[in-house]
């Protein structure tokens, strides 16, 4: 019985190719013959020329019954395949594949059929060609992979073309539904640059109802909701029980979308309606979004010690109410100075206390650190933010 191989290959410059005793084409042939014994395969720093494309097409078409992990990273050009190439049934050729990773690589994912994955990580940088070969169907392609992988644990997608050209990255009339990218098995979900539709109106924004094992969630880019304000379409979130880290980052200059300032007021119902029993870290950021009034809503919600009882860290990037190019609302009470993080920490310490720590804090009590940062896109002219206010006396 053949032992499984772990192959790791790094590309070289064309000038170095001429100095090799063995031509790269011969090395390609050798690796293709050994590929069927591979358990892991990694290829980094390649140039997607004709030789590489022929090699990659041979690899994707070859059976590898023991292959469990496939990595491509740091390609200098897009990987293009001839139009005559059929759909490559990678799931059948590599039946044991559980991890598929593309790091700084753009390749025709819509020409692949992947199944039974546990880890799927794809980072597609800004492409040289316009439009990118993955436009506009990357989201649908990822949804097909997810649908065919019922035990998927980790999904991380970052599409730079979607972030850079957010208004044109996908058809807003046909966004990817968030449930199409989710399984109950998913523990880590990171989506950036995809056009995503939520099941309920934005004011009821919450984690998808099927993510019962979720422990980390990050969604950035264009988010929309196709539903009308119909009570039947609305439901409070109850699926956030296992979430330990939550980051809400809406809009910003990088995605070409600035939300309405009032949208931050939705964070109050989000925190109150969700079950944040395991939440330890909460991060909120987004240019033109987090005003002083919105911050008051957030602090007011967290003053209830039954909301996120295990919370240890609160990070907020707030916007200026005075400067910047975008519209920022005036505070309800203009005479009030901007809230400081050290004051917020002291207030939360008092409000979240159950009254048993009258003299001193028990040694095993969780401490909540609070930090407010300034929005880098704003011309902040208020007082400087204090660092790391602490709940402990």
Buried (B, 14 or more C-beta within 10 A) or exposed (E): EEEBBEBEBEBBEEEEBEEEEEEBEEBBEEBBEBBBBBBBBBBBBBBBEEBBBEBBBBBBBBEBEBBBBBBBBBBBBBBEBEEEEEEBBBBEBBBEBBBBBBBBBBBBBBBBBBBBBBBBBBBBBEBEEEEBBBBBBBBBBBBBBBEBBEEBBBBBBBBBBBBBBBEBBBEEEBBBBBBBBBBBBBBBBBBBBBBBBBBBBBBBBBBBBBBBBBBBBBBBBBBEBBBEEEEEBEEEBEBBBBBBBBBBBBBBEBBBBBBEBEBBBBBBBBBBBBBBBBBBBBBBBBBBBBBBBBBBBBBBBBBEEEBBEEBBBBBBBBBBBEBBEBEBBEBEEEEEEBBBBBBBBBBBBEEBBEEEEEEEBEEEEEEBBBBBEBBEBBEBEBEEBBEEBBBBE
